C-alpha cells in the first residue's frame, strides 16, 4: 500500500470507523473556530491586561505567531499543493459540517493550534498539557468531521510548530541584541562618568 493508501485508510478509520453519536455532536462543535473566539479572546485580553510585562509580550507575540502560521498554511502552502479534501475525494467519507472546495493540505486549524500550543507551552510550561490537549483535539476533529486527511493534520502540526519556533527564536535574538545594546550603553556611560 502506498502512502496515500495508508492516509486514506487511516482517514476512513478515524472518520467513519470510530463514528458514534457523542463524537457526532462534540466534534463539529470543537472544530468550529467561532466557538473558540470568545474564550480565547477573553484569555488573550486577560493576558494583555493582567499578565504583567511577560503576559503583554506573550499576548502580542501570539498575534504574530498566529498570523504567520495562518498565512503560511492557508495562503502559501494550500494553493501551492492543491490537495482536494477527503470529503470530496474519498468514497464513504462522512462530512459533518459545511465545507467549501478550498484545499486540504496542510490543515490551517491544526497549524494555528499547534503554533499557539508550542508558543504558550514555552511561555507557560506548567499548562503545557492544556495547550497540547486542545491542539490534538482540534486536529482530530478536522479528520472526524471529514475535511482533512491525517497527513493534513500532521503537516499542519509541523507547520505550526515551525512558525512558533521561528517567532520564539526571533524573540530570543531580539532580546539578546537589546541586552547587548544596554550593556554597551551602560558601559559607555560609566566610562564617560569616570573620565570627567
C-alpha positions in Angstrom: 0.0 0.0 0.0 1.4 3.5 -0.9 1.4 6.5 1.4 -1.9 7.9 0.0 -3.5 4.5 0.6 -2.3 4.5 4.2 -3.5 8.0 4.7 -6.9 7.2 3.1 -7.3 4.0 5.2 -6.4 5.9 8.4 -8.8 8.7 7.5 -11.7 6.3 7.0 -11.0 4.6 10.3 -10.9 7.9 12.2 -13.7 9.5 10.3 -16.1 6.5 10.0 -14.7 3.6 11.9 -14.8 5.5 15.2 -18.2 7.2 14.4 -20.6 7.5 17.4 -23.4 9.8 18.4 -21.3 11.6 21.1 -18.5 12.5 18.7 -21.0 13.4 16.0 -22.2 16.1 18.4 -19.0 17.1 20.1 -16.5 17.2 17.1 -18.4 19.7 14.9 -18.6 22.0 17.9 -14.8 21.6 18.6 -13.9 22.1 15.0 -15.8 25.3 14.6 -13.4 28.2 15.2 -16.3 30.5 16.0 -16.9 28.6 19.2 -13.3 29.3 20.4 -13.3 33.1 19.6 -14.9 34.3 22.9 -12.9 32.2 25.4 -9.7 32.7 23.5 -10.3 36.4 23.1 -11.1 36.7 26.8 -7.9 34.8 27.7 -5.8 37.0 25.4 -7.3 40.2 26.8 -6.7 39.0 30.4 -3.1 38.2 29.5 -2.7 41.6 27.9 -4.2 43.5 30.8 -3.3 41.4 33.9 -0.3 39.3 32.8 2.4 41.9 33.6 5.2 42.6 31.2 5.7 38.9 30.4 2.0 38.5 29.7 1.8 41.5 27.4 4.8 40.4 25.4 3.3 36.9 25.1 -0.1 38.3 24.0 1.5 40.5 21.3 3.8 37.8 20.0 0.9 35.3 20.0 -0.7 37.5 17.3 2.5 37.3 15.3 2.7 33.5 15.7 -1.0 33.0 14.7 -0.7 35.4 11.7 2.4 33.7 10.4 1.0 30.2 10.9 -2.3 31.0 9.2 -0.7 32.8 6.2 1.9 30.1 5.6 -0.6 27.3 5.8 -3.6 29.0 4.1 -2.1 31.5 1.6 1.2 29.8 0.7 1.1 26.0 1.1 -2.6 25.2 0.3 -2.6 26.8 -3.1 0.9 25.5 -3.9 0.0 21.9 -3.1 -3.7 22.0 -4.2 -4.8 18.8 -2.5 -8.5 18.0 -2.7 -10.3 17.5 0.7 -11.2 13.9 1.6 -14.9 14.7 1.8 -14.8 15.4 -1.9 -12.3 12.6 -2.9 -12.9 9.6 -0.7 -15.8 7.3 -1.2 -17.5 6.6 2.1 -16.2 9.8 3.8 -18.7 11.3 6.3 -18.9 15.1 6.1 -20.5 16.6 9.3 -20.0 20.3 8.6 -20.5 22.7 5.7 -17.3 22.9 3.7 -16.2 24.9 0.7 -14.0 23.5 -2.1 -10.8 25.0 -0.6 -7.7 22.9 -0.5 -6.7 20.4 2.2 -3.0 20.3 2.9 -2.0 21.4 5.4 -4.8 21.9 7.9 -4.8 25.5 9.0 -6.7 24.7 12.1 -4.0 22.2 13.1 -1.2 24.6 12.2 -2.7 27.5 14.1 -3.5 25.5 17.2 -0.1 23.8 17.2 1.7 27.1 16.8 -0.1 28.6 19.8 0.3 25.4 21.8 4.1 25.3 21.3 4.4 29.1 21.8 2.4 29.1 25.1 4.0 25.9 26.3 7.4 27.6 26.2 6.0 30.7 27.9 3.9 28.9 30.5 5.2 25.3 30.7 3.0 24.3 33.7 0.0 24.5 31.4 1.6 22.6 28.5 -0.9 19.7 28.9 -3.8 22.1 28.4 -2.3 23.6 25.2 -1.3 20.3 23.7 -4.7 18.7 24.6 -6.6 21.5 22.8 -4.3 21.3 19.7 -4.7 17.5 19.4 -8.5 17.6 20.0 -8.9 20.2 17.3 -6.6 18.3 14.9 -8.6 15.1 15.4 -11.9 16.9 15.0 -10.8 18.0 11.5 -10.4 14.4 10.5 -13.6 13.2 12.2 -15.8 15.8 10.5 -14.4 14.7 7.2 -12.5 17.8 5.9 -8.8 16.6 6.4 -6.6 13.6 6.0 -4.4 12.6 8.9 -1.4 13.8 6.9 -3.1 17.2 6.5 -3.3 17.5 10.3 0.3 16.1 10.9 1.5 18.6 8.3 -0.4 21.4 9.9 1.2 20.5 13.3 4.7 20.7 11.7 4.0 24.0 10.0 2.6 25.5 13.2 5.5 24.3 15.3 7.9 25.7 12.8 6.2 29.1 12.8 6.2 29.2 16.6 9.9 28.2 16.7 10.7 31.0 14.2 9.0 33.6 16.4 10.4 32.3 19.6 13.9 32.3 18.1 13.3 35.8 16.8 12.3 36.9 20.3 15.4 35.4 21.8 17.6 37.1 19.2 16.0 40.5 19.7 16.2 40.1 23.5 19.9 39.3 23.2 20.6 42.2 21.0 18.7 44.6 23.3 20.6 43.4 26.3 23.9 43.7 24.5 22.9 47.3 23.5 22.0 48.2 27.1 25.3 46.7 28.4 27.3 48.7 25.8 25.4 51.9 26.6 25.8 51.5 30.3 29.5 50.7 30.0 30.0 53.7 27.8 28.1 55.9 30.2 30.2 54.6 33.2 33.4 55.2 31.3 32.4 58.7 30.4 31.5 59.3 34.1 34.9 58.2 35.2 36.7 60.3 32.7 35.1 63.5 33.9 
